[in-house]
Amino acid sequence: MHIVKEAKTFETISTEVLVVGVTKHREQMQDWASFSTFYGESLNGWLSAGDVSTELKAITKLPFMKEHAHLKRILFVGLDERKNLTEGDLRAAFGLVGKELNALKVKEYSIWLESFTTETITVDDVAFLAGEGTTLGYYTIPHYKTTSNEVDKRMEAVHFVTTAEDLDNVVASFEVGIIYADAVNEARSLINLPPNLLTATDLANYAQSLAIDYDFEVEILDKAQLEELGMGGILSVNQGSYEEPRLITLKYKATEDFSDPIGLVGKGVTYDTGGYSLKPKDSMVGMKGDMGGAAAVLGAMKIIGELRPNKNVVAVIGSTDNMVSDTAFKPDDVITTYSGKTVEILNTDAEGRLVLADATTYAKQQGATALIDVATLTGGVITALGLDKTGALSNNDAFYASFMEAAQETDEFVWRMPLTESDKKRIRKSDIADLNNSPGRDGHMIFGGGFVGEFVGDLPWIHLDIAGTSDAVSAHDLGPKGGTGVMVRTLANFVQRLGEEK
């Protein structure tokens, strides 16, 4: 997108659409009198009568009736009480603006930045949130309909109506917002891909393209190499498939010595039938998104590649599908993971933790000094927390607290669950192996994440179960139904913050 590096006035706007924020006490807004004169004195009456809504996130579309070389309509965005406005509110409001711009087939627009500022939200903040929110909202799911005549739409340019003294900072903030949103949208598109179009090999090819674009070090291990290394976790899950598995490693080197890297580990199960512990037919629909953890990690790496934080990162993704065949693994099997620990298989639909076990062990071998794993791991997290909250486990309070600061900044809700010694004993309960992969339905989310924790050792670790948040069952403020790209922004923000601490 082209960001026009020239501050505009109301009179010099050169786009058809202007986006304006309106609050209940608009008379307190800087330059409101000038804008109401520019638009027409009838505006204040319409606002008082409620014809232009100031309700939070309400969008009112009005034509611009005066003579103007370009401007044809105004999108008024309701902000309610300015003193109560949060960055999360603004991001969501801009998401709805993005949807409206898409519906209008607008490719170029202007935004009056100061109409969205508060005592705590600066012009630069508004620019970032506008770039991020409108780009997220503008996104649509790629489809394969042969009857559609619609051409692909992309936002081409944005202009700023502003009195900001440092326009370079405004532009930079907007650019960073777009970088975050573009990465989320790419993650969404990966999640939305049909499973016949996204195999483990395809996912590895995408990772390889990121490595080329951003000068990451990359390693892709194929089935023969995984067999040579003895990665029994991922290989057992892959036994029933004709599609080969892949273990994908990307390294972002902020320093030559690659010291103290954080490890990001993603579950990349490209389709999950449940194996011999077969899912019901209704539960199988949507399992193309069982690689949402991998998408989150890859999306975060895209942002990291763009912004180059001062923090080393190693990303490891285990990718396969989980299919049924005469060669598939089955309940009662005992497998040996890459770590050497043995696992009694009680449920082949508890496969993601087996993939993560090997990927986590490999991330440790690559030098990770702290770990975050991300996975659409359990239905139990949905039962416990619903569809709008990511569940978490951690073995380190300070590490988790630091992560939560990043999550709160991006407005992605994360809730920590307990992992007790009693839970660990149940994961370790087996007459014939070191661990079992499914201690029971009660506390299912905790057992799933706690299983991964058995392979972490003493490293600071966070487990993120995004089974409820990775896929939206209906359209929402920031996007359409389907893949959400959840945790892309939080992971990248966390890495940035770690880089700033150094």
Buried (B, 14 or more C-beta within 10 A) or exposed (E): BEBBEEBBEBEEBBBBBBBBBBBBEBEEBEBBEEBBEBBBEEBBEBBEEEEBBBEBBBBBEBEBEEEBEBBEBBBBBBBBEBEEBEBBBBBBBBBBBBBBBBEBEBBBBBBBBBBBBBEEBBBBBBBBBBBBBBBBBBBBEEEEEEEEEEEEBEBEBBBBBBEBEEBEBBBBBBBBBBBBBBBBBBBBBBBBBEBEEBBBBBBBBBBBEBBEEBEBEBBBBBBEEBEEBBBBBBBBBBBBBEBBBBBBBBBBBBEEEBEBBBBBBBBBBBBBBBBBBEBEEEBBEBBBBBBBBBBBBBBBBBBBBBBEBEBBBBBBBBBBBBBBEEEBBBBEBBBBBBBEBBBBBBBBBBBBBBBBBBBBBBBBBBBBBBBBBBBBBBBBBBEBBEBEBBBBBBBBEEBBEBBBEBBBBBBBBBEBBEBEEEBBEBBBEBEEBBBBBBBEEEBBBBBBBBBBBBBBEEBBBBBBBBBBBBBBEEEBBBBBEBBBBBBBBBBBBBBBBBBEEE
